[in-house]
Amino acid sequence: MLLAVVSGCGRRRSTGTEGHSVTGFADYEIVGIDISAHNGEIDFGKVRDEGVSFVLIKATEGGTFKDRRFVENVRMAREAGLKVGAYHFFRFDTPGYIQGLNFVNSLRDRELDLPVVIDIEEFTNPNFQATRLVLERLTEMVEHLERHGYRVMIYTNKKGYARFIKGRLEGYPLWLCSLGSIPDGSFDIWQATHHGRVNGIDSDVDINVYPHSAEDWEKFAGGAIAR
């Protein structure tokens, strides 16, 4: 049971805030969500009032797709006082610089707090692509984002980490999916469940945890542009 697993982790950090009421995550004070248009219309005021600290919002996918609610979600989340980040779903069969162009075009001039995210996973991707080619395209996209001044974070699951990240891109901040149990090793954000419940969202939502100190959080959430 998720509540029992999380409650036993013993990683509570003081943030100087009143905490949150997100079910199952009492041991963590810095808790966030990630969303896309699939989550529908969100009342970010209610999300904030539940004590959620941050939201990662889908912006783009592949070379042309743009999430239809990205602009509105960023605006409303910022108005509610949440820390905001953006992510791009990486397609194995599309050149990295094309994906970078799509992402940067949506990010431009938008104030963000967290590193911009490349979401790389096998789910829904054409898996006939050689790992070497996918890595070339991924690296190409990372370099494109960095040329535009962005801090980059990688999202993946444990399988994707072993295939694409370990020994290759370990120097980048990592947002790691490990459903139900906290992962081993070094990571910056833990995606713990796809079936969280938060006031202000009518459907299940992904719940994420920042497991480090409040001081580290202030640095980590200090802007998407490298200083």
Secondary structure, DSSP 8 states (H G I E B T S, - for coil): -HHHHHHTS------SS-----TT-TT-S-EEEEE-GGG-S--HHHHHHTT--EEEEEEEETTTEE-TTHHHHHHHHHHTT-EEEEEEE--TTS-HHHHHHHHHHHHTT---SS-EEEE--STTS-TTS-HHHHHHHHHHHHHHHHHTTB-EEEEEEHHHIIIIITTTSTTS-EEEE-TTS--SS--SEEEEEEEE--TT-SS-EEEEE--S-HHHHHHHTS-SB--
